[in-house]
């Protein structure tokens, strides 16, 4: 089976599957290059309200396919980093559903998602120190913000793998599920996400990403007033019915 990024959209959820079973779903240069345009299409698809990133079979992603890399380090980093940044910038909620190995570039992609759920037995590691690679500044800062400086240094300095218990304790994971329970929990949680206000989610995602210019704050206040999302949410609460949120990102 050729390495690929497969995707489908159903019930408001886009699912992107990393598929390279011969190499534990390691990312080839072609896969790294394919991810940003795929995410760009899904971001502008009005049928997509949230995104799940996962791996084929029992492994999330074992990193970059080192055997397929003939480029220099600079060229290799230039392929992976845009994919990570495109995932981090995806304007709708993203969740990494992890089984097995989530290592190197795989952990880099998982960290770029908003949330991470994993099945017991998954292992996480960031391994540039094993290869003499300088981890990108933006990737390092994202990791520090996620797990704190001490755990980030442990992972980056050592390249050692950690289990789901430690990943959950340090903030790398949001939930750990028993064997066989990941798909059901992810499906349940994604149904929750698509039922909520896209306005709330989009504004929260932008605010959480870092400093926001005053004009963007004013933009979201304007969107809140014009959309009447809050009025619908409050009315639904008092009428004891599911809210019918109608705001969606303006077409670009």
C-alpha positions in Angstrom: 0.0 0.0 0.0 1.4 3.4 -1.0 2.0 6.0 1.8 -0.9 8.4 1.8 -3.1 10.8 3.8 -6.7 9.5 3.5 -9.7 11.6 4.5 -13.4 11.6 4.8 -16.1 14.0 5.9 -19.2 12.8 7.7 -21.7 14.4 10.1 -19.6 17.6 10.3 -16.4 15.8 11.2 -13.3 15.5 8.9 -11.2 12.5 9.6 -7.6 12.5 8.3 -5.8 9.2 8.5 -2.0 8.8 8.3 -1.5 5.6 6.3 2.0 4.0 5.8 1.6 0.6 7.4 5.0 -0.7 6.2 6.8 2.0 8.3 4.4 2.4 11.3 2.7 5.3 9.5 5.9 7.3 9.2 5.5 10.5 7.2 7.2 10.6 3.8 8.2 13.9 2.1 5.2 13.6 -0.1 2.9 13.1 2.9 4.4 16.2 4.6 3.8 18.2 1.5 0.3 16.9 1.0 -1.0 17.9 4.5 -1.1 21.7 4.2 -3.2 21.8 1.0 -5.5 19.1 2.3 -6.1 21.1 5.5 -6.7 24.3 3.5 -9.5 22.6 1.6 -11.1 21.1 4.7 -10.8 24.5 6.5 -13.0 26.2 3.9 -15.4 23.3 3.5 -18.7 24.5 5.2 -19.6 20.8 5.9 -16.5 20.5 8.2 -17.0 21.7 11.8 -14.2 19.8 13.5 -11.2 17.5 12.5 -9.8 14.3 13.8 -6.2 13.2 13.0 -5.3 9.6 13.5 -3.2 6.8 12.2 -4.0 3.7 10.3 -4.3 0.5 12.3 -2.6 0.3 15.7 -0.1 3.1 15.3 -0.5 6.9 15.1 2.7 7.9 13.5 6.3 6.8 14.1 7.7 10.1 12.8 9.4 11.0 9.6 10.3 8.1 7.2 14.1 8.5 7.6 14.8 6.0 4.8 12.9 8.1 2.3 14.8 11.3 3.1 17.6 12.2 0.7 17.4 15.9 1.3 19.5 17.9 3.7 18.3 18.6 7.2 17.3 22.2 6.2 15.2 20.8 3.4 13.6 18.2 5.6 12.7 20.7 8.3 11.3 22.9 5.6 8.8 20.1 4.7 7.7 19.2 8.1 7.3 22.6 9.7 4.7 24.0 7.3 2.6 20.8 7.9 2.7 21.3 11.6 1.9 25.0 11.4 -1.0 24.4 9.0 -2.5 22.0 11.5 -2.0 24.4 14.4 -3.6 27.2 12.4 -6.6 25.1 11.3 -9.6 27.3 12.3 -11.8 24.6 13.7 -11.3 22.3 16.7 -8.8 19.5 16.0 -8.2 16.3 18.0 -5.5 13.7 17.6 -6.7 10.1 18.3 -3.6 8.1 19.2 -2.8 4.5 19.4 0.6 2.9 19.6 3.7 5.0 18.7 3.3 8.8 18.5 7.0 9.7 18.1 9.1 12.4 16.4 7.1 14.0 13.7 4.1 12.2 14.8 4.2 13.7 18.3 4.9 17.1 16.6 1.6 16.7 14.7 -0.3 15.6 17.8 1.0 18.6 19.7 -0.2 20.9 17.0 -3.8 19.6 17.5 -6.1 21.3 20.0 -6.7 18.1 22.0 -5.2 14.6 22.2 -7.0 11.4 23.3 -5.0 8.1 23.4 -5.6 4.5 24.1 -3.7 2.8 26.9 -0.4 1.5 25.7 0.4 4.4 23.4 4.0 5.8 23.7 5.1 9.3 23.1 8.5 10.8 22.3 10.4 13.6 20.5 13.6 12.3 19.2 15.8 15.1 17.6 18.6 14.5 20.1 19.0 10.9 18.7 19.7 12.4 15.2 21.5 15.6 16.1 18.7 17.8 14.8 17.9 21.2 16.2 14.1 21.1 16.9 12.4 24.1 15.4 11.9 27.1 17.7 8.1 27.2 17.1 7.7 23.5 17.8 9.8 23.8 21.0 7.7 26.7 22.2 4.4 24.8 21.4 5.7 21.8 23.4 6.7 24.0 26.3 3.3 25.7 26.4 1.6 22.3 26.4 3.6 20.3 28.9 5.8 22.9 30.7 9.5 23.5 30.5 10.6 20.5 32.7 8.8 17.9 30.7 9.7 19.5 27.4 13.4 19.4 28.3 13.1 15.8 29.4 11.6 14.8 26.1 14.0 17.0 23.9 17.2 16.3 25.9 16.7 12.5 26.1 14.5 11.4 23.2 13.1 8.8 25.7 9.5 7.6 25.2 6.9 8.1 27.9 3.7 6.2 28.5 0.1 7.4 28.6 0.0 7.8 32.4 2.9 10.3 32.3 1.6 12.0 29.2 -1.7 12.5 30.9 -0.1 13.8 34.1 2.1 16.3 32.2 -0.6 17.7 30.0 0.5 16.1 26.7 -2.8 14.1 26.8 -6.3 15.2 27.6 -7.8 11.7 28.0 -6.7 8.1 28.2 -9.1 5.3 27.1 -8.9 1.6 27.8 -8.0 -0.8 25.0 -10.9 -0.8 22.5 -12.5 2.4 23.8 -10.8 5.1 21.8 -13.1 5.1 18.7 -16.3 5.2 20.7 -15.1 8.1 23.0 -13.7 10.1 20.1 -17.0 9.7 18.2 -19.0 10.8 21.2 -16.8 13.8 21.9 -16.8 14.9 18.3 -20.6 14.8 18.3 -20.5 17.2 21.3 -18.1 19.5 19.5 -20.2 19.8 16.4 -23.3 20.5 18.5 -21.7 23.6 20.1 -21.4 27.1 18.8 -18.8 27.5 16.1 -18.5 31.2 17.0 -17.5 30.3 20.6 -15.0 27.8 19.3 -13.4 30.0 16.7 -13.0 33.0 19.0 -11.7 30.8 21.8 -9.1 29.1 19.5 -7.8 32.5 18.3 -7.6 34.0 21.8 -5.9 30.9 23.2 -3.2 31.0 20.5 -1.6 34.1 21.9 -1.8 37.9 22.0 -4.7 39.2 19.9 -4.8 42.7 18.3 -7.6 45.0 19.4 -9.1 44.9 16.0 -9.6 41.2 16.3 -11.2 41.5 19.7 -13.6 44.1 18.1 -14.2 41.7 15.2 -15.3 38.9 17.5 -17.5 41.2 19.5 -19.2 42.3 16.3 -19.7 38.7 15.2 -21.2 37.9 18.6 -23.7 40.8 18.3 -24.7 40.2 14.7 -25.0 36.4 15.0 -27.3 36.3 18.0 -25.8 33.0 19.0 -26.1 33.9 22.7 -29.8 34.7 22.3 -30.3 31.3 20.7 -28.3 29.5 23.4 -30.2 31.2 26.2 -33.6 30.6 24.6 -32.8 26.9 24.1 -31.8 26.6 27.7 -35.1 28.0 29.0 -37.1 26.0 26.4 -35.2 22.8 27.3 -34.2 22.0 23.7 -30.9 21.6 21.8 -29.7 25.0 20.6 -29.7 25.7 16.8 -26.5 27.6 16.4 -26.2 29.0 12.9 -23.0 31.0 12.8 -20.3 29.7 10.5 -17.0 31.3 9.5 -17.4 33.9 6.7 -16.4 32.6 3.3 -13.0 33.9 2.2 
